[in-house]
Amino acid sequence: MAENNAGATAAAAEAVVPALSRGERFTSYDVQAFEVPSGREENWRFTPLKRLRGLHDGTAAATGEVKIDAETAPEVTVETVGRDDARLGEAGVPSDRIAAQAYSSFQTATVVTVPKNTKASKPSVVRVNGPGEGKTAYGHLQVRAEPFAEAAVVLDHVGSGTYADNVEFVIGDGAQLTVVSVQDWADDAVHVSEQHLRLGRDARLKHIVVTLSGDLVRVSPTATFAGPGGDVEMLGLYFADAGQHQEHRLFVDHAVPHCSSNVLYKGALQGDDARTVWIGDVLIRAAAEGTETFELNRNLVLTDGARADSVPNLEIETGEIAKAGHASTTGRFDDEQLFYLQSRGIEEEEARRLVVRGFFYEILMKIDIPEVRERLEAAIEDELQAIGA
């Protein structure tokens, strides 16, 4: 009977998917509701499937586990809960096969909670340590900001191995949350993460994704609004080296009126076969009157042999919006800027550093946590040193 139900679910998925608009995605908790990707599908056509180590086709059995270390503000609680915790899944449902596999495979989840009407006294850091070289793990993490709470949370991903997870951010009515998700993996690591962002009425979320390393990293944030007045700012900074694949796929679903979203991602890449992919989908549904949204992606190619793909999509189903727009640029190092700086007596190496620092400055200044900002500035400096810039 289970096989028949799975088959029926898969058939239903095939029937539904073609009817979806470009921005929408089929969602389910059932792994069998999603076909094994072939690489021809829109949401997989940029991803090198062979480098996923079986995460996409079900052959990657869990052989290890991640270790979670938390250094939180005293007002913030951290719990380890079982799969039956009723809070899990509140922010969203997996939208692809790997996310569904991760959801069905984790054994325990970590829940970080900022209590109602509480302002955290300092940023909280949750460090996710990979399962180790040659090992695979699945995980689940939820961050909850209860109504009228205010906090900053840093998710720091480090170590080796293969890891797939779902991360939930549940922002209650009137709450304000800043999140920085740092992917600072070892060079061998593969990380596929679906992040679910759910904002309550008049809630505010600043969601920052920073990807610095790893063999293959694919992060897919999805933002939804549960009430009017929500505001989400989605920022990203990424720097890919030779042979690395970094992919960021965003979806903002405006389904209720008078909400706003602003997306700004910037990436640099250098070295042979360095590859970055940015996909930004924004859907403004018919009921979402008064929406304000804008998305921008900029890429800086520092050397030959690197490639950046950028695809912004905006779908509007109502004419009653405040404003909406999108833009994307990809370019090589600006020789005119370099010449200008050198003509002012600045040496070439320092001039190159100044140009790249200036490129990332807008993002860095939006990171309100000094320790994280300083760490990223140092990481960018190290990247530039690697090519003698």
N, C-alpha and C positions, 0 to 999 in steps of 0.2 A: 504493500500500500504506500509506503514511503516513497518508493521509486515512481509510482504513478503520480503522487502529489508533486514531486519534484519536476517531473516531466510537464505536468500541467502548468506549474509555475513558470517554467522556462518558456513554454509556448505562449503564456500570457505576456511574458516580458517581450518576446519577439513581436507580439501584436501591438504592444504599447509603444515601443521605442520609435518606430517610424513616424508616429503621430506627434511626437514631441517637437517643440520649437527648438531652434538651434541652441538657445541658452539653457534649456531644461535638460535634466538627466533622469534616467530611470533609477529608482532607488528601491532597495530591498535588503532585508537581513539574510536572505537565503543565497548561499554561494551558487547553487544550481540555477538561480534565476539569471545569472550572467554567463554568457558563453565565454569559452576560453579565448582570449584575444589572439588575433592573427597578425596584428600590426597594420591592418587596413582600416580599422575603425578610426573614426575621427579623434576619439580621446586616447588612442594608443599609437597613432601613426608617427609620432615623433620619438617614442620610447623604444630603446634597443632591448627588445624582449629577452634576448639570450642572456643579457647581463642581469636579469632579475633573479637568477638562481632558483627558478621554479616558483616564485611567489605568485605568478599570474595563472599558473595551470594546476595548482594543487599538489605539486610534487615536493614542495618545500615543507617537510615536516619539522615541527619544533624540536630542536635538539639542545636548546639552552634557554636561558631566561635573562632578562635585563635586571639590573639592580637600580633601584630608585633611592637617591639620597636627597633629602629635603632640608633646606635651611630657611625656615619661614619666619615671618613676623610673628610675635607672640599672640596676636589677635587671630591668626590664621590656623585652621586645623587641617591635618592630613590624615586620611584614613586608607586602610587597605580593605577592600570589600570584595565579596564574591559576585559571581555572574548574576545572581538573583536580586541584586540591589535595584530597587525600583527607579532610582534616579538615572541609571545608565541608559543611554539612548535618547535622553530628553532633548538634546540639541540637534539631533539629526540622524538620518539613516544612511548606511553606506551606499555610494553611488557607482562603485565599480567592483570587480571581482576580488581584487586584492583587499580592499577595505572590508568586504563581506567575509572573506577568509580570516582576516585579522579579528573581526568581531566574533566569529564563531570559534576562534582558537584560543583566546586569552583565558587564563585561569583565574587570576585576580586582577582587580583594577585599583588605581590610585585616585582618590577623590580629594581635591584641595578646595576648602570652603572659606570664603570671607563672610562672616556673619552679617546679618541685617543691621543697618544703621551703624556700621563700623568702618572706620578709616584706619587702614593698616599703617603702622608706624615706620615701616621700612619695606623695601622690595623683598619678595620671597623668591628663593631659587630652588627649582626642582631639577636635579641632575639625573639624566637617563644614561646609564652606562650600558653599552652594547653587550650582546651575549658572548662575544669573544670570536677570534678568528676562526672561520670555518663553521660557525654555529649559527642557527636561525632561531628567532624568537618572535612572538606576537604580543602586543600589549594594548592597554586601554587606559587613558588618563582623562579625568574630568576636572575642570576648574570652574567653581561656582562663585559668583558674586551675588549674594542675596540682595533683595531690594534695598536701595539707598546705601549700599556698601561702596567703598573706594579702595583700590589696591593696585599694586604692580606685581606681576609674576614673570619670572624668567625661566624658560624651559631650556636646559642646556644639554644637548645630545653629544656624547663623546664615546670613544672606544671603537672596537672592531665588531665585525659580524654582519649578519643580514637581519633586518628588522622591519616589520610592518605593523602599523598601529592606527587606531582612531583616537583623536584628541577632541574633547568637547569643551566648549566655553559657553556656559549658561549665565547670561547677564540679566539679573532681575530688574524690575521696574525702577527707574531712577538711579541705577547703579553706574559706576564708572570704573572701568578696568583697562589697564595697560598690560599687554602681553608681548614678550619678546621670545620668539622661538629660534634658538641658535642651533644650526647644524654644523658642528665642528668635529666631524668624525675623522677616524683614521683613514688612510688612503684606500684601504681594502673594503670599506663599509658600503653596504647598500641599504638605503632607507626609503621606504614608501609610506607616506603619512597622509591620511585624510583628516582635515581639521574642520570641525563643525562649529559655527559661530551663531548663537541664537540670542537676539537682543529683545528685551522687554520694552515696555512703553517708556519713552524718554531716557532710555539707557544709552550709554556712550562706551564705545570700545575702540581702543587703538591697538591694532594687531600688526606686529612687526615680525617678518620672517627674514632671518639672516642665514645664508648658506655659504660656507667657506670651503668645505672639503668633502671628501668621500668619493668613492668610485662612481656611484650613481645615487642621486638624491632626487626624489619626486615628492613635492609637497602640494596638496590640493585643498586650499581653504574655501569653504562655502559659508556665506553669510545670509541669514534669514532674519526677518523681523516679526516679532509676535505682537507688536502694538505700535501705534503711531508715535512719532517723535524720536525714533531711534536714529543714532548716528554712528557710523562705523568708518574708521580711517584704516586702510589696509596698506601697509608700507613694506617694501622689500629691498634687500641689498644682497647681491650675490657676486662671487668672484670665482671663475672656473679656470683651472690650470689644464695643462696638456692631458688629454685622455679622459678628463672628467665629464660627466653628463649631469647637468643640473636642470631640473624642470619644475616650473611653478605654474599651476593651473588654478585660476580663481573663478568663482561663480558668486555673484551677488544677486539675490532674488528679492526684488522689491514687489511685495504682494499686498502691502498695506499702505495707506496714505501718509504723506508728510514725514517721510524718512529721508535720510541723506547718506551717501556713500562717497568716499574719495579714495582712489587707488593710485599709488605711486610706487613703482618698482624700478630700480636701477641695477644694471649688472655690467661687469667687466669680464673679459676673457682673454686668455693668452696661451700660446703653445699649440702644437699640433693636435688636432682632433679634440680640442676643447669645445664643448657644445653646451649652449644654454637654450632653453625653450621657455617662453612665457605666453600663456593663454589667458586672456581676460574676458569673461562673459558676464554681461550685466543684462538682466531681464526686468523690465518695468511692466508689470501686469496691468490689466484694465482698471483694477480697483485702486491702484497706487497713485492717486492724484497728488499733486504737490511734491513729487519726488525731485530731489536734487542729486545728481551723480556725475562724476567725471573719473576717467581712468587714463593713466599715462604710463608707458613703459619706455625706458631709454637704455640702450646698450652701447658699450664702448669696446670695440675690437682693437686690442693692443698689438697683436702680431698676426702674421700670415698663418694659415692653417687652422684658424678658429672660426666657428660659425654660431651665429645667434639667430633664432627664429622668434618672431613676435607677432601675435595674432590677437588684436582687440576686437571684441564683438559687442554690439549694443542693439538690443531688441526692445522696441517700444510699442505697447499695445494701447496706449491712451495718449491723447493730445493735451491732456490737462496736467502737464508737468511744469516744474519751476525752471529747471535747466538740465541738460544732459549733453555729454560729449565724450570723446575718446581720442587718443593720439598715440603714436608709436614711432620711435626713431632708432635706427641702428647705423652707426658710423665708425670709421676708423679714427685713429689718433689724429687730432687736428694739428697739422703741420704749421698752420698760420699762428695758432696760439703758441706753439713751441718757438717759432721764429720771433714772435713778439717778445716773449720772456727772455730769450737769448740776446735780443738786441738791447735789452735793459741790463745786460751784464750778468745774467743768471746762467750758471753752467747747465749743460744739457740734461745731466742726470737729475739735478734738482728741479729743472723746469718740467720734466716729465712727471715727477712726483707731484708738483703743484697742480698740474692739469688734472691728474687722477683724483687727488684730494678734493679739488674743486668740484669734480663730477659727483662725488659721493657726499659732499658737504650738506646738501639739502636734507638727505636722509639722516645722516648722523646727528644733525642738530634737532631732529624730531625725536631722538631717543633720550628720554628724560632721566635715564639711570646712568650717572656718571661712570660707574665701574664698567658697565657694558659698552658705553660709547668709547672709553679709552681702550678697552680690549679690541674693539673693532678697528680703531685707528691703527693700533699696533699690528693687527693682522693684515690690513691693507698695505702697510709699510713693508711687512715681510714678503708679501706677494710681489711687490715692485722690486725688492732686492733680488728675488729669484731670477729675474731676467736682466738684472743689472741696470734697471731703469733709473 
